[in-house]
Amino acid sequence: MIETIDLSAIVNPITDEQFAQLCAHNRDTKFELTSKGELIVMSPTGSESGRQNADLLTQISIWNRQTKLGVVFDSSTGFTLPNSAKRSPDVSWIEISRWRELSRTQQRKFAPIAPDFVLELLSPNDRLSDIQSKMQEYMECGVNLGWLIYPDEKRVEIYRLGQTVEVLIEPQTLSGEELMPGLTVELEEIF
């Protein structure tokens, strides 16, 4: 379940340092920050969602290890997007040259970069409209490719920069397309 908290009564806006401290002092809680400075508190996912997410992360990580084309991140990684939001996709990937352009200090914090690829897995407690809005935000911030996977409905929404959303019903696989050449993610264990 996602809960949004308006912090403007006590701090406006929350600074990068304050957000980092909040996360450091609450390591068992996952936070995101909207572009408007609203704090999003996210509860842990259920075991089934965690298993599915691990499977997806593993498939993408194996492909990336073989190709060495980029860097893969799990759901605990936060990024500072161009609109100042701090977001944590379930799985994300950044092309290697873009990642290397960041300083070591930037890489160690909530890196100021929009991933090239993001994946969000809809869990039973998520509100579809919230996750779809988050996917749109990723595209507006320059993410090239995004997958929103609904395991219970065996459905996938594919988001591409500058294009309309494509909906797939019961796909067997997903392709990394030109962005992530050779990546094929099998969905048998997800659906």
C-alpha positions in Angstrom: 0.0 0.0 0.0 1.2 3.5 -0.8 0.6 6.5 1.5 1.4 10.1 0.6 2.3 12.5 3.3 2.4 16.3 2.8 5.4 17.6 4.6 4.9 21.3 3.8 3.6 22.1 7.3 7.0 21.2 8.8 9.5 21.6 5.9 9.1 23.0 2.4 10.7 21.7 0.4 12.6 18.8 2.0 16.2 19.0 1.0 18.3 16.2 -0.5 20.2 15.9 2.7 17.0 15.7 4.8 15.6 13.0 2.6 18.8 11.0 2.7 18.8 11.3 6.5 15.1 10.2 6.7 15.9 7.1 4.6 19.1 6.3 6.6 17.2 6.5 9.9 14.3 4.3 8.6 16.2 1.6 6.6 13.2 -0.8 6.9 10.9 1.6 5.2 10.9 2.5 1.5 10.3 6.1 0.7 9.9 8.1 -2.5 9.5 11.8 -3.0 7.2 13.4 -5.6 8.2 16.4 -7.7 5.9 18.5 -5.4 7.8 17.4 -2.3 5.2 14.9 -1.0 6.7 12.0 0.9 5.5 8.5 -0.3 5.7 5.7 2.2 5.5 2.3 0.7 4.8 -0.9 2.6 6.9 -4.0 1.9 5.6 -6.2 -0.9 4.1 -9.6 -0.2 6.2 -12.7 -0.7 4.7 -13.6 -4.1 5.5 -10.1 -5.5 9.0 -10.3 -4.0 9.6 -13.6 -5.7 8.3 -12.3 -9.0 10.4 -9.2 -8.8 13.5 -11.2 -8.0 12.9 -13.4 -11.1 12.6 -10.3 -13.3 15.7 -8.7 -11.8 17.6 -12.0 -12.2 16.7 -12.3 -15.9 17.7 -8.7 -16.7 20.9 -9.0 -14.6 22.0 -12.2 -16.4 21.5 -10.5 -19.8 23.4 -7.4 -18.6 26.3 -9.5 -17.2 26.7 -11.2 -20.6 26.4 -8.0 -22.7 28.1 -5.5 -20.2 25.9 -2.8 -21.8 24.8 -1.1 -18.7 24.1 -1.2 -15.0 21.1 -2.9 -13.4 19.4 -1.7 -10.2 17.0 -3.3 -7.8 13.9 -1.8 -6.1 15.9 -0.3 -3.2 17.7 2.1 -5.5 16.5 5.7 -5.6 17.1 8.2 -8.5 16.6 11.9 -8.5 14.7 12.5 -11.7 15.0 15.7 -13.8 11.7 17.0 -12.2 13.3 16.6 -8.7 11.2 13.6 -7.8 13.1 10.8 -6.0 11.8 7.5 -7.4 12.7 3.8 -6.9 11.6 1.5 -9.8 11.2 -2.2 -9.1 14.0 -2.9 -11.7 15.9 -0.3 -13.6 18.8 -0.1 -16.1 21.1 2.6 -17.2 23.4 2.4 -20.3 27.0 2.2 -19.2 28.3 5.4 -20.8 25.5 7.5 -19.1 26.3 5.9 -15.7 30.0 6.6 -16.1 29.3 10.3 -16.8 28.2 10.7 -13.2 30.7 11.4 -10.5 31.4 8.8 -7.8 29.7 11.0 -5.3 26.6 11.2 -7.5 26.6 7.5 -8.0 26.6 6.9 -4.2 23.6 9.1 -3.5 20.2 9.2 -5.2 21.9 9.5 -8.6 20.6 12.6 -10.6 19.6 10.6 -13.7 16.5 9.1 -15.2 17.1 5.4 -16.0 17.0 4.3 -19.6 14.7 1.4 -18.7 12.3 0.9 -15.8 10.0 -2.0 -14.7 7.2 -1.7 -12.2 5.4 -4.9 -11.0 1.9 -4.2 -9.8 1.4 -5.8 -6.4 -2.1 -6.5 -4.9 -1.8 -3.5 -2.6 -0.9 -1.0 -5.4 -3.4 1.4 -6.9 -3.2 1.0 -10.7 -3.7 4.7 -11.3 -0.8 5.6 -9.0 1.6 3.2 -10.8 0.4 4.4 -14.2 1.0 8.0 -13.2 4.5 7.0 -12.0 5.1 5.4 -15.4 4.0 8.5 -17.2 6.3 10.5 -15.0 9.2 8.3 -15.9 8.5 9.0 -19.6 8.2 12.7 -19.1 11.6 12.6 -17.4 13.3 10.9 -20.4 13.1 7.2 -19.6 13.2 5.4 -23.0 11.4 2.1 -22.2 9.2 1.0 -19.3 7.2 -2.1 -18.5 4.2 -2.1 -16.1 3.4 -5.8 -15.4 0.1 -6.9 -13.9 0.7 -10.5 -12.8 -2.9 -11.3 -11.8 -4.3 -10.1 -15.1 -1.4 -11.5 -17.2 -1.1 -8.1 -18.8 1.7 -5.8 -19.6 1.7 -2.1 -20.5 4.8 -1.0 -22.5 5.7 2.6 -22.3 8.1 4.1 -24.9 9.4 7.7 -24.9 7.2 9.8 -27.2 4.7 7.0 -28.0 1.3 5.8 -26.9 1.2 3.0 -24.4 1.0 -0.5 -25.9 -1.0 -3.2 -24.0 -0.2 -6.9 -24.3 -2.5 -9.6 -23.0 -0.8 -12.8 -21.8 2.6 -12.3 -23.5 5.1 -15.1 -23.2 8.1 -12.9 -23.4 9.1 -9.2 -23.4 11.9 -7.7 -25.5 14.4 -5.1 -24.6 14.0 -3.8 -28.2 16.7 -1.7 -29.7 17.6 -0.2 -26.3 18.6 -3.4 -24.7 19.5 -5.7 -27.7 19.2 -9.4 -27.1 17.2 -9.1 -23.9 14.2 -11.4 -23.8 12.4 -11.8 -20.5 10.3 -14.8 -20.0 7.1 -14.3 -18.1 6.2 -18.0 -17.3 7.2 -17.6 -13.7 5.4 -14.3 -13.4 2.1 -15.3 -14.8 
